[in-house]
Amino acid sequence: MLLPIYLCAALAQPSPQQNPGPVQAELIAPLNVRHVESGSTVFARVTLDWNGPDCFLRAGSTLEATVEVAARHKIRTGSQLALSFTKAQCNGPDMKPMSLLLAAVAAPPADWENVPDAVFKMPVMFMNPNGTTGFGGAGIGGFSLSHMELKGIIHRFPMSPAVQPGAVIEIKGMKLGIANGPNRSSVLTTRDRDITLDPFTQFLLAPSSMISFAPSPAVINSENPPVQGTSSLSLSAPSPAPANDLEVCAPPGCSVDVPITQRDLARHDASSIDIQQLGFAPRSRRVLDDFNDEEALAWLGPGHLLLAFNSHPLIYRGGASSTSAPRRVIRAVLLDTARRTVERAVDWQINDSHRYLWPLNANHILVHAGNELRIYDANLAVERRFALAGPLDFVRITPNGHIFAVATLQERHSPELHARLHDSLGAEPEEDVNVTILDQAFNTIAHASSVSGLMPPTLLDEGQVNLLAQPNSRYRLVLNKWNSDPLTLARFTSSCAPDISSVAPDLLFLLTCDTATGTTEYRVLGADGKLLLRRQAASREIGQEAVGSQGTGRFAIKVVNASDALSTGMQFKAADLQAEEVRVYRVSDRKRLLSVSVEEPVASLGAYALSPDGASLAVLSQSKILIFPMPID
């Protein structure tokens, strides 16, 4: 018999040690009864700090459950899934015994950004001249930094007074029996289908030690426990439905990025540099989920071009490690484009598959090498170093190169738990994030700490750009200037999550999806929100990207044509890419200056570059670098 749970009277007491409330957690990987069996392990992640007797579970801590029953749906019987939660990451990185009862389940919402209390905003503490932290501001590049705000999503169970023990919210046809399965496990049942739970399914769990069984049910305490730490939560109040103000694109204020014609291509000849002799080996048959960061091009002066690539696809990893991230050896070769000679070559190692090279102004580049960031000059000599406190998560730079936002990961698991989570997820588990804000001399001017889920900031020279989600697939772009009030740049709709990045010279590149057709669209906006360029992609176009040149007022748009139409999430090979088109524009009048097409494109971001003097465009293919002279206008 299912005995209703009665949460002890201690839950009504004010002391958090006596009344910690239920544990809020979420499923970290999809769960289907057809893919598990009795004795299988399931992991969940705590979504809100919980402080109970003899156990503190911080947000991001891991819970472990055992599958007691996994019964598939049959014609005359329903499907069952019984889970008993027996371990938790209490008070540190290791798992410890802890008995929790699954008391309620809720489906993940389709869009967390539209859920009240889901968006958290973390203020970044800037360094005062006396070395203390605060919001007094720091002078950088001739202006005063007063604030920065990092944004992320915090998941919560949809608590309300109506939540009863055994509640199943927004999952049709599913029921939950509490502690009526083997080993006092809670049992999920469905009558007409196999039980399937999506990632981020929300769980509400109660410590067995604080639960008694009574003849009548009681409402689960719906008070949200306070969030601990320095992060501040803010409610995103619903805004009136804004009108699109990015739809109109007409000259002379805006240009439409029209397709390249044969007439465009006939006017431009390119010189080439064979790269296979440099050790570059194309891997055109490798299966990819998206464009990667294996190869990159960057100019280090008008006549010197840097080619960087992963020179070793597989490297032996020796010794024990808490991470299974790939280990790559990056080879950077500095070429004299006029004499076709190698000026210098440098190799370095990194332990991730993320971006490792960022062009800077004044003929410099930033690279991720080993456990540090380095700035190389035009001769590939190291000018500055910044030691990383952990694995690199992301780097974001203002277009003028004056401010760097650097995020590193901090391990929250023991090596054994990390390996088990990786095996369960098939990917690296989430970690804590430390963010450091640097100036152009690598001086630390701000710092912050957060849990995983932090979104990389988009930085312009004037400030930080935030993307705000609103109901009905509407979005708003807001510029938070360093030393003044926020400014709304644009409002628009998109059927997919927009992607926004900053590009030299102080521009925004925005990728969206048409709400009627789902077609990919891209736009280039000025720092004032003015629409400069737009295009609706054709069915076979993928890999849209933009780069720019700081001193020349020019930017380039890249699109790749696949042999067949590729839908979002579809795997592909570099051999499936037919040609890469690059178009160069001038910001001042949106005039197209150059149009090129390159066969055998690589499936890497950053595999093309504008020279700092604006005289040349370099594009990488599977076998060579093509260098196109810019027409004189």
ZALO-371040 format. One line per field, with one value per residue (C-alpha): residue number from 0; residue in one letter; z, x, y. Coordinates in pm, 1 decimal. Each point is the difference from the previous one (the first is absolute). Layout:
N
k: (NUM/...)
r: (A/...)
w: (Z/...)
u: (X/...)
v: (Y/...)
This chain:
633
k: (0/1/2/3/4/5/6/7/8/9/10/11/12/13/14/15/16/17/18/19/20/21/22/23/24/25/26/27/28/29/30/31/32/33/34/35/36/37/38/39/40/41/42/43/44/45/46/47/48/49/50/51/52/53/54/55/56/57/58/59/60/61/62/63/64/65/66/67/68/69/70/71/72/73/74/75/76/77/78/79/80/81/82/83/84/85/86/87/88/89/90/91/92/93/94/95/96/97/98/99/100/101/102/103/104/105/106/107/108/109/110/111/112/113/114/115/116/117/118/119/120/121/122/123/124/125/126/127/128/129/130/131/132/133/134/135/136/137/138/139/140/141/142/143/144/145/146/147/148/149/150/151/152/153/154/155/156/157/158/159/160/161/162/163/164/165/166/167/168/169/170/171/172/173/174/175/176/177/178/179/180/181/182/183/184/185/186/187/188/189/190/191/192/193/194/195/196/197/198/199/200/201/202/203/204/205/206/207/208/209/210/211/212/213/214/215/216/217/218/219/220/221/222/223/224/225/226/227/228/229/230/231/232/233/234/235/236/237/238/239/240/241/242/243/244/245/246/247/248/249/250/251/252/253/254/255/256/257/258/259/260/261/262/263/264/265/266/267/268/269/270/271/272/273/274/275/276/277/278/279/280/281/282/283/284/285/286/287/288/289/290/291/292/293/294/295/296/297/298/299/300/301/302/303/304/305/306/307/308/309/310/311/312/313/314/315/316/317/318/319/320/321/322/323/324/325/326/327/328/329/330/331/332/333/334/335/336/337/338/339/340/341/342/343/344/345/346/347/348/349/350/351/352/353/354/355/356/357/358/359/360/361/362/363/364/365/366/367/368/369/370/371/372/373/374/375/376/377/378/379/380/381/382/383/384/385/386/387/388/389/390/391/392/393/394/395/396/397/398/399/400/401/402/403/404/405/406/407/408/409/410/411/412/413/414/415/416/417/418/419/420/421/422/423/424/425/426/427/428/429/430/431/432/433/434/435/436/437/438/439/440/441/442/443/444/445/446/447/448/449/450/451/452/453/454/455/456/457/458/459/460/461/462/463/464/465/466/467/468/469/470/471/472/473/474/475/476/477/478/479/480/481/482/483/484/485/486/487/488/489/490/491/492/493/494/495/496/497/498/499/500/501/502/503/504/505/506/507/508/509/510/511/512/513/514/515/516/517/518/519/520/521/522/523/524/525/526/527/528/529/530/531/532/533/534/535/536/537/538/539/540/541/542/543/544/545/546/547/548/549/550/551/552/553/554/555/556/557/558/559/560/561/562/563/564/565/566/567/568/569/570/571/572/573/574/575/576/577/578/579/580/581/582/583/584/585/586/587/588/589/590/591/592/593/594/595/596/597/598/599/600/601/602/603/604/605/606/607/608/609/610/611/612/613/614/615/616/617/618/619/620/621/622/623/624/625/626/627/628/629/630/631/632)
r: (M/L/L/P/I/Y/L/C/A/A/L/A/Q/P/S/P/Q/Q/N/P/G/P/V/Q/A/E/L/I/A/P/L/N/V/R/H/V/E/S/G/S/T/V/F/A/R/V/T/L/D/W/N/G/P/D/C/F/L/R/A/G/S/T/L/E/A/T/V/E/V/A/A/R/H/K/I/R/T/G/S/Q/L/A/L/S/F/T/K/A/Q/C/N/G/P/D/M/K/P/M/S/L/L/L/A/A/V/A/A/P/P/A/D/W/E/N/V/P/D/A/V/F/K/M/P/V/M/F/M/N/P/N/G/T/T/G/F/G/G/A/G/I/G/G/F/S/L/S/H/M/E/L/K/G/I/I/H/R/F/P/M/S/P/A/V/Q/P/G/A/V/I/E/I/K/G/M/K/L/G/I/A/N/G/P/N/R/S/S/V/L/T/T/R/D/R/D/I/T/L/D/P/F/T/Q/F/L/L/A/P/S/S/M/I/S/F/A/P/S/P/A/V/I/N/S/E/N/P/P/V/Q/G/T/S/S/L/S/L/S/A/P/S/P/A/P/A/N/D/L/E/V/C/A/P/P/G/C/S/V/D/V/P/I/T/Q/R/D/L/A/R/H/D/A/S/S/I/D/I/Q/Q/L/G/F/A/P/R/S/R/R/V/L/D/D/F/N/D/E/E/A/L/A/W/L/G/P/G/H/L/L/L/A/F/N/S/H/P/L/I/Y/R/G/G/A/S/S/T/S/A/P/R/R/V/I/R/A/V/L/L/D/T/A/R/R/T/V/E/R/A/V/D/W/Q/I/N/D/S/H/R/Y/L/W/P/L/N/A/N/H/I/L/V/H/A/G/N/E/L/R/I/Y/D/A/N/L/A/V/E/R/R/F/A/L/A/G/P/L/D/F/V/R/I/T/P/N/G/H/I/F/A/V/A/T/L/Q/E/R/H/S/P/E/L/H/A/R/L/H/D/S/L/G/A/E/P/E/E/D/V/N/V/T/I/L/D/Q/A/F/N/T/I/A/H/A/S/S/V/S/G/L/M/P/P/T/L/L/D/E/G/Q/V/N/L/L/A/Q/P/N/S/R/Y/R/L/V/L/N/K/W/N/S/D/P/L/T/L/A/R/F/T/S/S/C/A/P/D/I/S/S/V/A/P/D/L/L/F/L/L/T/C/D/T/A/T/G/T/T/E/Y/R/V/L/G/A/D/G/K/L/L/L/R/R/Q/A/A/S/R/E/I/G/Q/E/A/V/G/S/Q/G/T/G/R/F/A/I/K/V/V/N/A/S/D/A/L/S/T/G/M/Q/F/K/A/A/D/L/Q/A/E/E/V/R/V/Y/R/V/S/D/R/K/R/L/L/S/V/S/V/E/E/P/V/A/S/L/G/A/Y/A/L/S/P/D/G/A/S/L/A/V/L/S/Q/S/K/I/L/I/F/P/M/P/I/D)
w: (0.0/-85.4/326.5/-45.6/121.4/283.7/29.3/364.2/215.2/3.9/-353.7/144.9/227.7/-106.0/57.1/-334.5/180.2/128.2/-296.3/-315.7/-217.3/-293.1/-224.0/-349.7/-274.0/-370.8/-221.6/-183.8/-284.0/-183.2/173.4/-177.8/152.2/-317.9/59.3/370.6/212.5/364.8/170.0/-248.9/134.6/-68.9/85.7/85.2/74.0/291.9/-134.1/323.3/309.4/272.6/358.2/210.6/308.9/-59.2/-374.1/-213.8/-367.2/-204.3/-337.8/-250.8/246.6/-127.7/118.5/-81.2/-43.5/-64.9/-244.4/201.2/-272.6/-374.4/-166.9/-362.6/-122.3/-114.0/-143.5/333.3/242.1/33.6/35.3/337.9/116.1/367.1/130.3/340.7/74.8/232.6/-40.9/-15.0/-35.8/357.5/134.5/-270.9/-323.8/111.6/1.7/340.6/106.9/15.0/-35.2/-191.0/-111.8/-337.1/97.9/-314.6/-366.1/-250.9/-369.9/-109.8/-159.0/-368.4/65.6/335.7/-77.4/14.1/340.5/297.5/224.0/-260.7/-115.4/245.8/-39.9/167.6/59.6/-67.5/270.5/-148.8/171.5/158.0/-19.7/361.5/-91.3/159.5/-186.9/-57.4/-258.9/2.1/-353.9/-168.8/-272.7/-318.0/-341.9/83.0/153.0/336.9/58.9/251.4/-36.3/-188.2/39.0/-84.9/-77.6/37.1/51.3/339.0/-4.6/266.2/66.7/-74.0/364.9/99.3/286.5/-230.4/-17.9/186.1/69.5/-310.5/-234.6/-365.1/-170.8/-378.2/-83.8/-138.2/102.3/260.9/369.2/296.5/294.8/294.2/182.5/-129.1/-198.1/94.2/261.5/60.4/-352.1/-163.9/-306.4/-319.0/-210.8/-341.0/-157.6/-374.3/-67.9/125.1/271.3/-140.7/188.9/-176.8/124.4/253.8/123.9/344.9/316.3/350.2/259.5/375.6/242.9/130.8/347.5/13.6/-127.4/191.0/-146.5/100.5/-103.4/-171.6/-250.3/62.5/-239.5/-70.4/142.5/-291.5/146.8/-216.2/217.0/-27.3/-262.8/157.9/-138.4/-168.5/-302.3/-5.0/-150.7/-190.8/-135.3/-369.5/-13.4/-316.1/-252.3/-256.2/-331.6/-193.0/-369.0/-220.8/-83.2/-197.6/-295.4/-219.5/-194.1/-276.3/-138.6/77.8/368.9/-49.6/-269.6/-82.9/-29.4/-343.7/-137.5/-182.9/-379.4/-250.8/-103.2/355.9/5.9/-344.0/109.3/276.4/-27.1/304.1/82.9/197.3/257.8/21.0/363.6/-7.5/3.8/335.6/158.1/-56.3/-66.2/-92.9/171.9/-239.4/102.5/370.5/121.6/156.2/198.3/-82.8/-125.7/229.9/99.8/-150.3/-243.1/8.8/-199.6/134.4/-148.9/193.2/-220.9/-365.0/-140.9/274.9/41.2/280.2/-64.5/313.0/-3.4/208.1/-111.2/189.3/-5.0/264.3/292.5/273.3/341.7/278.6/370.7/187.1/-80.6/113.6/-351.5/-328.1/-211.1/-324.0/-3.6/-305.7/-127.7/-186.1/-260.6/-91.0/-314.3/-84.5/-377.4/-209.4/-263.9/-249.2/5.5/82.9/281.9/357.9/242.0/321.0/140.2/354.5/152.4/318.8/173.0/126.1/168.9/-154.3/-337.4/37.3/-184.4/63.3/-207.7/-6.2/-228.4/175.5/-137.9/-54.6/-157.8/310.6/78.2/318.6/32.0/250.0/59.5/276.7/317.4/-94.6/-242.4/-200.4/-217.7/-293.8/-198.5/-375.6/35.2/205.5/313.2/327.6/136.3/288.0/188.7/221.8/203.7/-0.8/328.7/-172.7/-337.4/-232.0/-48.6/-220.0/-101.5/-113.6/-120.8/-90.1/-370.3/88.0/219.2/316.8/221.0/35.1/181.4/86.5/157.6/146.8/138.5/356.5/59.8/228.1/-10.0/119.4/-282.8/40.9/-7.8/-295.7/-198.7/85.4/-97.5/-326.9/-80.1/77.5/-201.2/-281.8/52.8/261.8/305.5/100.8/234.6/198.5/-187.9/102.8/-211.8/-16.4/-183.1/-132.9/-166.1/-305.9/221.3/168.5/323.9/194.5/32.8/105.4/108.5/73.3/74.4/-107.3/-58.9/-344.3/-242.1/-25.8/-344.3/-161.5/-19.3/-329.6/24.1/-211.5/47.3/170.0/232.2/34.5/-223.7/160.3/-185.6/185.5/-79.3/3.3/-62.2/-345.1/-140.1/41.2/104.9/95.8/-34.4/275.9/22.8/359.2/-46.6/231.6/142.6/-81.4/-9.1/-207.4/-359.5/-200.1/-334.0/-175.0/34.7/-217.0/-18.2/-52.5/0.9/120.5/275.1/-150.5/-12.6/35.4/-11.7/-21.9/-301.9/-85.1/-62.5/291.5/-171.0/95.8/-204.7/70.3/-109.9/27.7/-156.8/-185.4/209.7/-302.6/-195.0/246.5/-253.9/142.6/-21.1/83.9/62.2/66.5/239.3/108.5/366.3/-8.8/-115.7/-359.6/-250.3/-252.1/-182.1/-9.5/-187.1/6.7/-54.7/-281.7/81.1/-44.9/181.9/340.9/212.1/-15.5/165.8/4.9/57.1/-27.8/-19.6/277.8/-179.2/-348.9/76.3/-193.2/84.5/-177.6/-1.4/-60.1/-103.7/-95.4/-261.7/75.0/-268.5/148.1/237.6/363.3/273.5/349.1/200.7/-301.3/-10.5/-302.8/-131.9/-147.5/-324.1/0.8/-28.6/-359.8/7.9/232.4/-97.1/163.1/-58.7/124.0/80.9/102.0/310.5/-104.1/-306.2/14.9/-340.7/-95.6/-81.0/-73.7/-63.4/-12.0/-11.8/117.6/-66.8/255.2/304.9/347.6/269.6/239.2/130.8/-45.2/-312.4/-185.1/89.3/-118.2/4.6/243.3/-287.1/-179.2/-311.5/6.2/88.9/88.9/-16.9/99.8/-194.8/45.6/-200.8/-15.4/116.2/-258.1/28.2/-183.4/-56.4/88.6/-301.1/9.5/21.4)
u: (0.0/125.8/41.3/-19.8/302.8/-31.6/291.0/92.7/-104.0/364.0/-49.7/-206.1/279.6/202.5/346.1/153.2/186.5/-332.4/-211.8/208.1/-303.6/3.9/300.5/-46.1/187.6/-11.9/76.7/329.6/-49.3/-302.5/-153.3/-198.3/-107.3/116.8/358.2/34.1/-53.6/-26.1/322.8/84.7/121.9/-171.5/148.0/-176.6/135.9/-105.6/-137.1/-26.4/222.3/-132.1/125.3/-122.4/117.2/357.0/-20.6/41.2/-91.3/108.3/-154.6/162.8/57.6/-68.0/-267.8/16.4/-301.2/-34.4/-254.5/-198.7/-255.3/4.3/-305.9/-84.3/-351.4/-191.4/-347.7/-164.2/240.4/140.0/358.8/172.3/318.7/96.4/283.8/165.0/233.3/272.8/307.1/73.3/303.3/-22.2/252.1/260.9/97.2/-66.9/-327.2/-137.3/-297.3/-321.9/-353.1/-240.3/-355.5/-117.0/-312.6/-98.2/101.0/-37.9/77.5/265.2/-154.4/61.7/168.8/163.7/58.6/-374.8/-37.0/-20.3/306.4/185.9/241.6/269.8/220.5/338.7/158.9/374.3/207.3/246.7/326.4/38.4/336.7/76.3/-27.3/-338.1/-308.9/-312.4/-191.0/209.8/119.0/333.6/147.5/64.6/76.1/-101.4/-338.7/-122.9/-123.7/-281.2/-171.6/-30.4/-266.3/30.2/-315.9/-102.3/-292.0/-83.0/-246.5/-265.4/-287.9/-330.6/-100.9/-350.4/-242.8/-173.3/301.8/-92.4/213.0/-11.1/-59.8/101.5/-7.2/-32.2/73.4/-322.2/-107.6/273.6/-55.7/237.0/-29.0/219.8/199.7/-219.3/273.1/289.2/235.1/-254.2/51.7/-248.2/-171.7/-92.1/-270.3/-159.4/-280.9/40.2/371.4/353.0/118.0/234.5/141.4/176.6/318.8/-74.9/-311.5/-49.6/-4.0/-117.9/155.4/-46.1/257.1/-126.8/124.4/-235.5/-312.5/-262.7/-293.9/-346.4/-354.7/-60.2/206.7/153.7/112.8/372.0/154.6/-16.6/229.0/308.6/313.0/229.1/271.9/343.2/309.7/61.0/-224.5/-310.0/-326.5/-231.0/-349.1/-39.1/-327.4/-202.2/34.5/-252.6/35.7/251.4/-19.0/281.4/234.2/254.8/-220.6/55.5/325.2/32.6/292.6/178.2/-40.8/4.2/98.8/-129.8/276.6/-90.6/151.2/331.0/-19.6/254.2/59.7/108.2/246.5/149.0/156.4/220.8/308.4/170.3/349.0/33.1/225.1/19.9/-53.0/41.9/376.8/-44.3/-140.4/-365.5/-199.3/-366.3/-256.7/-288.4/-172.1/-24.2/-362.7/-90.9/-292.5/86.1/279.8/301.2/319.8/268.7/152.4/38.2/153.1/123.3/202.1/303.2/73.2/-81.7/236.4/4.4/-271.2/-29.7/-143.7/-89.4/-135.4/-31.6/300.6/-80.1/-355.2/73.6/242.1/56.6/-118.1/209.3/-75.8/-323.7/-206.0/-337.0/-75.3/-22.5/25.0/198.9/366.0/114.9/333.3/-42.8/257.3/21.5/198.6/83.7/17.1/145.4/-271.2/220.2/297.1/-205.4/239.0/-41.1/122.8/-59.5/-196.6/-124.3/-170.6/-206.0/-236.9/-357.1/-240.9/-330.7/-170.7/-96.8/123.5/368.5/87.4/-144.6/136.9/66.7/69.9/353.2/125.4/-39.5/-184.5/-129.0/44.2/-90.4/312.7/34.0/-146.6/40.4/-102.4/276.7/24.4/238.0/141.8/62.2/314.1/-173.4/179.1/-193.7/-81.2/-234.9/-119.7/-298.8/-8.1/-335.4/-142.1/-165.7/-119.6/-101.3/-375.7/-18.9/175.3/-185.0/177.1/-117.4/60.3/270.6/180.3/-14.5/-200.2/10.9/-254.9/163.4/-192.9/161.9/-157.3/45.3/-35.4/-294.7/31.9/245.9/191.7/-212.1/-329.5/116.7/75.8/-337.7/-187.2/191.6/-89.9/-366.4/-17.2/236.3/148.5/172.6/-220.2/-72.6/240.7/19.5/113.1/244.0/0.4/287.1/-17.9/337.2/118.3/227.2/308.0/-147.6/-63.0/-296.0/-271.0/-294.4/-88.4/-306.0/-94.4/-307.6/-146.3/-17.1/-255.8/174.0/-43.1/310.1/-42.0/-10.5/232.0/14.2/244.6/-276.9/-132.3/-168.2/-284.9/-272.4/-255.0/-332.8/-264.6/-364.3/-327.2/-107.5/352.0/88.2/337.8/158.6/364.2/116.3/336.2/113.2/257.6/298.3/-77.1/-361.7/-354.1/-108.3/-105.5/-239.1/167.1/-260.9/-312.3/-63.9/-159.7/169.9/-126.3/341.4/229.0/187.5/378.2/180.9/368.6/208.2/218.8/260.2/-40.9/-250.6/-285.6/-250.9/-66.7/-346.1/-127.6/-375.1/-271.7/-306.1/-308.6/-209.0/243.3/279.5/255.6/327.6/52.7/304.8/41.6/286.1/-77.3/196.9/71.1/-298.6/-233.4/-15.4/-55.9/286.4/-46.3/-241.4/-54.6/-234.3/204.9/-71.3/-90.4/356.5/179.2/154.9/291.4/-82.0/271.7/139.7/346.6/124.9/301.0/31.5/197.1/-153.8/-373.1/-63.5/-164.7/-43.3/-293.8/59.4/-261.7/63.8/-203.2/-57.7/-58.6/-346.1/-224.0/101.8/-256.4/90.6/180.2/75.0/349.7/221.6/354.0/231.6/-32.4/-370.6/93.8/2.3/132.0/59.6/-103.4/149.0/-122.8/183.6/-188.0/89.5/-180.2/-29.0/-219.6/-70.1/164.5/107.4/369.6/84.1/-179.6/185.4/-84.2/234.8/-40.5/87.8/-75.7/103.9/-264.0/163.7/-98.8/258.5/151.6/4.6/139.5/21.9/344.1/46.5/58.1/-313.5/199.3/-40.1/-242.4/133.5/-221.2/102.6/-100.6/86.0/322.3/107.9/-38.4/-145.3/92.4/-223.1/111.4/-261.6/-107.6/97.9/-312.6)
v: (0.0/345.3/187.7/377.6/188.5/238.1/237.3/25.0/292.0/99.2/129.9/280.7/114.0/305.4/-147.1/-112.3/-280.1/-138.3/103.0/-16.9/-71.4/-242.5/-46.8/141.0/-184.9/-76.5/-295.3/50.2/-250.6/-146.4/-300.6/-271.6/-332.6/-177.2/116.0/-87.1/-307.1/-89.9/106.8/277.7/333.5/332.1/340.2/326.2/347.1/221.2/329.2/200.8/12.0/-230.3/0.1/-289.9/-185.9/-118.7/69.7/309.3/-43.3/296.2/73.3/-233.5/-283.9/-351.1/-242.4/-371.2/-227.3/-371.7/-138.2/-256.0/-76.7/74.9/-152.9/68.7/65.7/-305.7/-48.3/-82.6/163.1/347.7/113.2/40.1/169.4/-23.0/222.8/-5.9/293.2/-129.7/225.9/372.2/226.1/129.6/251.4/-49.2/-175.2/-359.1/-194.3/-98.3/-214.7/200.9/-130.8/224.7/-72.1/125.0/195.4/193.8/31.7/284.7/20.3/252.3/309.6/62.4/334.4/57.5/369.6/61.6/-165.7/239.3/-27.2/-207.4/272.1/98.4/302.5/3.3/340.0/11.4/169.2/250.2/80.0/342.1/177.9/-100.7/-368.2/-62.7/-109.2/198.7/196.1/312.5/-61.3/-49.6/216.5/-198.3/135.4/356.1/-81.2/-118.6/-353.5/7.0/-336.8/-324.7/-265.4/-367.9/-189.3/-361.7/-233.0/-147.5/-289.6/-34.4/-232.6/182.6/29.4/108.0/-68.4/-248.1/-230.5/-318.6/-308.2/-216.0/293.2/-42.2/338.7/48.3/-366.5/-138.9/-347.4/-55.7/-73.0/-16.3/-236.3/95.8/-267.9/-283.2/-175.4/-226.6/150.3/279.6/128.3/236.5/-143.3/185.5/-166.3/54.0/-204.5/59.4/45.7/-59.6/235.6/261.1/298.6/286.3/165.8/276.6/-180.3/153.4/-212.2/85.3/-230.8/-30.2/-145.6/-331.4/87.9/297.7/-173.4/-190.8/-187.6/116.0/-86.5/331.9/194.8/337.1/264.9/10.1/314.2/244.8/264.8/38.4/-22.7/301.1/-6.4/-3.2/165.1/332.2/-48.9/217.1/-118.5/228.0/-46.7/60.8/189.7/-66.5/278.0/118.9/-177.4/213.6/65.0/-123.6/282.7/-204.5/-88.3/303.9/-6.6/254.7/200.1/216.8/-89.0/-378.3/-247.9/-346.0/-258.9/-137.0/-324.8/2.7/-16.8/-131.7/358.4/80.8/-289.3/63.4/326.2/-138.5/-218.2/-150.2/-117.5/-321.6/-166.8/-379.5/-100.0/-377.8/43.0/179.2/-315.5/83.4/-317.7/52.7/-225.4/37.1/-328.3/81.1/11.0/336.6/135.3/362.0/220.7/-38.4/182.2/-222.2/254.5/377.7/286.1/333.8/284.5/127.3/298.0/74.2/-264.1/-261.0/-261.6/-253.0/-347.2/-197.1/-354.1/-315.3/-201.7/-320.0/-135.3/-268.0/34.0/-255.1/113.9/-147.1/-12.7/54.6/305.4/133.4/112.7/-185.6/314.7/-39.4/87.9/194.2/124.7/328.1/95.6/369.9/86.3/362.2/50.3/279.3/31.5/184.2/-239.0/-313.6/-91.2/-117.8/265.1/-194.7/-294.2/-56.0/-305.1/-6.0/-238.5/49.8/-238.2/100.9/31.7/367.6/306.1/66.8/311.5/353.0/278.3/329.6/344.5/133.3/-324.1/-215.2/-321.3/-158.4/-377.6/-268.4/-206.9/-255.9/146.0/364.5/272.8/165.8/308.3/-46.5/290.2/17.0/-215.1/-271.8/115.3/-18.2/346.3/-86.9/-305.3/-64.9/-321.1/-176.6/-127.4/-296.6/-131.6/282.5/38.3/310.8/321.8/311.1/314.9/348.7/74.7/253.5/-255.5/211.7/-239.2/-379.8/-216.1/-333.3/-288.3/-310.3/-315.3/-117.9/-373.7/-77.6/-380.9/-259.3/-174.9/-314.4/190.2/210.5/-315.9/-155.8/315.4/19.4/-359.2/70.8/322.4/-87.0/346.7/210.6/71.8/356.3/173.1/321.9/310.9/273.4/316.3/249.3/332.9/118.8/317.5/-0.1/-30.0/-310.6/186.3/-141.0/264.3/-218.4/-350.7/-212.8/-360.6/-190.3/-342.6/-156.5/138.8/335.6/153.4/154.3/378.8/188.9/301.0/314.8/284.9/201.8/-270.2/-337.5/-117.7/-211.4/-210.8/2.7/-261.7/105.2/-188.4/-118.3/-54.6/367.4/131.5/328.9/107.1/233.2/177.1/55.6/272.4/3.0/339.6/86.1/-135.0/-304.6/57.4/-219.2/-74.8/-213.4/-213.5/-303.0/-344.6/-335.5/-358.4/-123.7/121.8/298.5/0.8/331.7/88.2/314.7/65.7/263.9/286.5/21.6/-187.8/-269.2/-314.5/-142.8/-343.6/-67.0/-218.7/124.3/-72.3/-100.0/-219.7/-78.2/125.1/127.1/376.5/205.2/369.4/239.8/285.6/301.7/72.8/237.0/-278.5/127.1/-281.4/-4.3/-329.2/-292.5/-323.6/-298.8/-314.5/-243.7/-361.0/-133.0/281.3/-68.3/121.0/372.1/207.2/354.9/147.3/355.4/225.7/257.0/268.2/-13.7/9.8/-321.5/-330.8/-333.1/-242.0/-371.1/-256.6/-362.7/-185.2/-368.2/-261.3/-65.7/188.1/-60.6/47.8/123.4/-267.7/-221.1/-147.3/62.2/-35.9/259.8/-196.7/94.8/368.4/114.1/356.5/292.4/352.8/310.1/353.8/305.9/322.1/352.8/125.1/363.7/-59.6/-378.7/-38.0/-351.8/17.8/-362.2/-330.4/-332.3/-369.8/-276.0/-370.8/-270.1/215.8/-109.2/-45.9/245.4/338.2/274.7/-157.3/332.5/342.3/361.7/157.0/292.7/242.3/-122.2/-91.3/-380.3/-276.9/-345.7/-310.6/-352.4/-311.2/-368.1/30.1/365.1/356.3/234.4/367.6/246.5/361.1/256.5/210.6/363.6/213.5)
